Amino acid sequence: MTNNNFNPTLDYAKSLDENDSLSSFKKRFYPLENNQIYMDGNSLGLASIDAEKALLRVMEVWKKQGILIWNTDEGYYFNYGKKLGARLAKLIKANSDEVIVTANTTLNIHQIIATFWKPTKQRYKILVDDLNFPTDRYAIDSQIKLKGMQVEDVIKVVSSKDGMFLDEQSIIDAMTEDVAIVLLPSVLYRSAQLLDLDKLTKEAHRRGIIIGFDLCHSIGAVEHDFNLVQPDFAIWCNYKYLSAGPGATAGIYVNRKHFGREIGLAGWFGNSDETQFELKHNFEQAADIKAFQTGTPNMFSMAPLEGILDIYQEAGMDRIRKKSLMLTAYLMYLIDHKLSQWGYSYISQQQDECRGGHVALVHKQAYRICLALKERNFIPDYREPDIIRLAPVALYNTFEEVYLLVEELALIAQDQVWEKYSTHKSIVT
Ligand SMILES: Cc1ncc(COP(=O)(O)O)c(C=O)c1O
């Protein structure tokens, strides 16, 4: 684990901030009202000046050009999904033509399964885990039903032994001859466990199995090297660490070797450029990643991504990951030193190579502690049954904020402040 010989004083937290080479990026993000301290960038990243400017730029083009927006700058906006994809590809070290920005994560899972899952008598199973975010299962199950097959015949679930972590060897053992495709999360949304994508991909490919990952909890926080890993596909949202805005258009990676594969869900923006505007009724599939688009790109849900990618380009994924690991290691250190006597613990992995960008703090009163934190100007989030997810984000959180958060958590527990809050859950926790 990142070992920084931390010490538990406020001065020390401030000294870490003074030596932080990314500290200048905080000003590029808008502070929340009342200067709330935000620890929820793993759910929805904060708005930045760069994202806003990019959004207004698209608005200007639309205002001034109308329909001609599609031709502006030699078709830049017509190709917006590919253009942004090429820049996003750098974050996962993929080739620039292997990523496109389109639709949302859930729809992209539908697209991927519809495209890659071609069940035969011998190979038809879809391997998943029981800790992934539920939408992945909903999409897969409905794809199975659309083929007239039974979910229980097709789905093979690797179960977690403790409800928090997955055992990679159990996943590999489940890659049997009848498995056609594997979809796993890169980072688990509760425990922040980071799986070894390289090892899992190699083992799947050795057995002739197609494999891909849901990067929702790693994109923008964890470094990936897809030129090394070579998975078959990946999907993710851009609104968490990447801060591209609520409901931002999502990303798909498809390994070049699969270009030309017949697309599962076709639409006119997946047609080849040459014949798209001939508007013929026979679909002529684009030969590249464009095939994975369906309809007209959602420009206003894409533009903020363009802005935030400028920030990522300047900051660099290596520095971002390094600081993120230090922030989470520091948080775990403070939990050990200041919170364990108050009934708090954490379940996140100690080793850097197994940890994503957040820490899962555990307390019996987790839900009510979250309510107390919010009233005291801290924004965490809550996940059933007893987890407070805390995501100090490298681009806009400081070590001092982490320190102040831990102090507040100690005070809440010392005074048992949760007594005054209801256990009744609101819609978004
Ligand atoms: C792992 C994972 N996959 C998918 C989603 C949801 O995807 P979307 O709402 O973009 O379809 C989430 C949302 O939090 C998630 O955590």
PDBQT file of the ligand as one rigid body, heavy atoms in Angstrom, charges set to zero:
ROOT
HETATM    1  C1  LIG A 501     -21.192  -0.335 -12.298  1.00  0.00    +0.000 C 
HETATM    2  C2  LIG A 501     -22.297   0.498 -12.861  1.00  0.00    +0.000 A 
HETATM    3  N1  LIG A 501     -22.810   0.191 -14.081  1.00  0.00    +0.000 NA
HETATM    4  C3  LIG A 501     -23.805   0.914 -14.611  1.00  0.00    +0.000 A 
HETATM    5  C4  LIG A 501     -24.354   1.997 -13.937  1.00  0.00    +0.000 A 
HETATM    6  C5  LIG A 501     -25.520   2.783 -14.474  1.00  0.00    +0.000 C 
HETATM    7  O1  LIG A 501     -25.392   3.114 -15.768  1.00  0.00    +0.000 OA
HETATM    8  P1  LIG A 501     -26.325   4.150 -16.559  1.00  0.00    +0.000 P 
HETATM    9  O2  LIG A 501     -27.259   4.782 -15.600  1.00  0.00    +0.000 OA
HETATM   10  O3  LIG A 501     -25.356   5.115 -17.159  1.00  0.00    +0.000 OA
HETATM   11  O4  LIG A 501     -27.024   3.345 -17.580  1.00  0.00    +0.000 OA
HETATM   12  C6  LIG A 501     -23.838   2.357 -12.693  1.00  0.00    +0.000 A 
HETATM   13  C7  LIG A 501     -24.407   3.512 -11.977  1.00  0.00    +0.000 C 
HETATM   14  O5  LIG A 501     -24.055   3.866 -10.893  1.00  0.00    +0.000 OA
HETATM   15  C8  LIG A 501     -22.792   1.581 -12.152  1.00  0.00    +0.000 A 
HETATM   16  O6  LIG A 501     -22.314   1.880 -10.936  1.00  0.00    +0.000 OA
ENDROOT
TORSDOF 0
